[in-house]
Each structure stands twice: as C-alpha cells, then as structure tokens.
C-alpha cells in the first residue's frame, strides 16, 4: 500500500515537472524567440530602408543643390539617415541579436524534446525505480539545457569553426605529411 502511494506521488511529481517544463520553460523560450526575432527583423528593416532613403535623398539633394525641398532640409536628412542606419547596425551587432535568437530557438527545441521524452518515458514506466530515473533524467536535462544556454550566450562564438582546436590542426598536419610522404 505504501509503495503504491509512493509510486503515485512520484508519478504525479514527474507529471507536474513535465507540465512545468512545458508551461514555464518551453513557453518562455518560445516567447523569447518571437520577441528577439521581431526586434531583429524590425531593426534590419529600418536599417535597410534608411540606407535606401539615403541613396534616394542624396540624389534628390544633388538635383536641387542641397536646398530645402517640400519643407524638408535635405542636408539634415543626409546626416540623420546614415547615423540612424549605423546606430541600428551597431545595436544589432553589439547585442548579438541574431546569435541570441538562434541560441533561444535551440533552447526552445531542447525543452520541447525534453517534454516529449518525459511524456514518453512516463507512459512506459513500470515501477518506482524507473520513475526515479525519469525524474533524475528530466531534472538533469533541464539543468543541462540551462547551462548550455548560459555557456552559448557568453562564449565568443560557439558556432565558430574548429580552427582553434589543436587536435584538429595536428590531424590536418599529419594528413598532409602522409599525403606528401614526409
């Protein structure tokens, strides 16, 4: 009776953990992906439009000899548009919006996979030991995803080629030596 009650409690705890992973973590990552993606797109569009407007206005300014046209000071626009474009490009690059967007999307997918795995494992669990293993697996998976997110965001560039990896460089050198019989 006690083991059955304990198994039911563990099952409920794991079910609650899976719900928390989905409702709190996965949903937060999904919202973050949408928010960061939207900001990135808006900044990119404004930057691109300001560059095109600069090109058009500079042509008009040359035609009208840099005078005020339709109540608009063309010289001022020729200064402001590149400044706006430069500032927004700086924000995009400095805050690594595209990288953050990619990292958060990977986190969302990882949490979605963890939730799906948890549901699958929970549906096939037969005893208390399996339930405990599932609980440990889910908690460790959640911690691993969070640690990966942190290390990815604060690393220089996780997606960089492995040119800095000494073992791969040594492998290339060894392959070259074999190829040229050195």
Helices and strands as residue ranges (DSSP letters): H 2-20, I 21-26, H 27-63, E 68-69, E 72-73, H 74-94, H 97-124, H 128-154, G 162-164, H 166-179
